[in-house]
Structure formats: C-alpha cells, structure tokens
Amino acid sequence: MTTGRETTPQRRPGGGGRPRFYSRRKFCQPCVDKKELDYKDVDYIKKFLSERYMIEARRKSGMCAKCQRSLAKAVKKARHLALLPFSPAQKGALPVHYRPRS
C-alpha cells in the first residue's frame, strides 16, 4: 500500500546541478588595444582566424559585435587583394615543411 507521497525524488526544472565548467568572460582584444582592424595588418588579423583561415566565432574570440563586423570586412578585403588565402589549400598558404600524402 502506498501513501500519498511520490516515490521518485523531486527534480528542479531545467536539470539543475552545477555547470559543466566555469570560464572567465572574454574581452574584445581590438577594443582593449584601441587598435583599428585594417586589412593591411595581416599578422593581427590572423590572430582571429582558425588554422583553416575561417573567421572565429564571437563566443570563441570574445569580440564585440562592432569589431566582429569590421573584422569580417577586413578579412574579405584582404582575401580579395590576395593578402590572405581563402583556404589552406591555396598555393603559398601551407607551411614550407608540409608534404601531401602520396
């Protein structure tokens, strides 16, 4: 015979519990440096690109929306002027010591 109480433990809505990890809030590097994103400054722009030359997401790079938009414009202009490659497979984009598999 059962009583009026439930036999399963009560759970909080939404799962509850501790978060999986706690990361520190990232900050917008160009805003901190007070540096404008320019398409000619290829070394600085490369900091915000992945190894496959794709623009990193805002949540990964920590950029504000304004700087992310200006970064996208600068990267697209640098790619168009052949200062940056579109993909790592383009000639000159891969490191010198790279050899493809045969």
N, C-alpha and C positions, 0 to 999 in steps of 0.2 A: 504494500500500500504506500502510495506516495503522499507527501504533504503538498501544500500549495506552492512551495518554493521550487525554483528551477534547479536542475541538477548540473547544468553546464555553467562554468564561470562567466561572469559578466565581462564583456569586452567593450572598450571605448570605440566609438565610431571613428572610422578613418584609420584603423590599425593601431595607432598609439605607439608607445615604446620610444626608445631612443633613436635618434637619426643614425644612419649608417656611418657617416663621417661628418666632421665639422671642419669646414675650410674657411680660411680667412678671406675677407672681402677683397677682391682685386681692385686695382685702381687703373685709371686711364693713363698710360705712360706718356703719350704726347701732351696731355694737359699738365701733367706734373713737370715735364721737361720744358713746358712752354715752347714747344717746337712745332712748327707747321709741317704737315705731311706734304712733301714735294716729290713729284715723280722723278726728279733728277737724283734724289738721295736714295739710291737703290739699296745701299747697305742697311739703312734704317728701316726701309720698307720690308726687307727680307726677314726682319725680326717677327713680323706679323703674318708670315706665310708658312705653310706647312712644308714638309720635305717634298711634297708633290706640287708645290707652288700654288696651292689653293689658299684663299684668304681664310684665316682662322675666325671662328665664330666669336661673337661678343662675349659670351659667357666664358669662353676659354681664354681669350686675350685680355678681358677686363676693360675693354674700351667703352667710352660713352657713345651714344648714337651719332652724335655730330662727327666725332673723329672716325667712326666706322664708315660713315658715308664718304668722308674725304679720303680715307684710305682706299676705298673701292675705286674712286675716281682716279687716284694717283696710280694704283696698280694697273688699271685698264689702260691709262695713257702710256705708262712705261712699257706695257706689253705691246701696245700698238707701235711704239717707236723702237722696238726690239731691244730695250734695256733689260727687260725681264722676259724669260721664256713663258710660253703658255702652259707647257707641260715639261716634265723632266726628260722626256724622250727627244726633245728638240736638240739639234746639234749645238754643242757647247754648254748645255745645261748640266750634263752629268760630270762628276769629278774625273780628273785625269786618270786616276788609277782604276777606273771602272772598266770591266770587260764583260760583255754579254755572254751568256751561256751558249755553247755551240751544240 
